[in-house]
Amino acid sequence: MSKPVKTFRIGSCSASVFQNDFDTKTGKRTFHSVSLQRRYQDEGGEWKNSNGFTLSDLPIAIRVLQLAQTYVEDQEAHVSQLV
């Protein structure tokens, strides 16, 4: 698996942004995907990741997703020049 280009973390919740490059007929295109996860310790003290969230996790999960969304929008936005 490739490494994320950016990770936003607040407390136990994080959103990781991955960059995917594709060749198309019109040239190279870049797309981004976002993975949301929660980190926790199991009863044995081992750290694990989960994609399940408790009610108290949801506001934090929403916020890290908002940060990831802003980052992806900035990366994928194209400004056309007026001629």
Summary of the structure (lengths in Angstrom):
residues: 83
radius of gyration: 16.4
end to end distance: 42.3
largest distance: 63.7
contacts: 182
relative contact order: 0.22
helix: 23%
strand: 43%
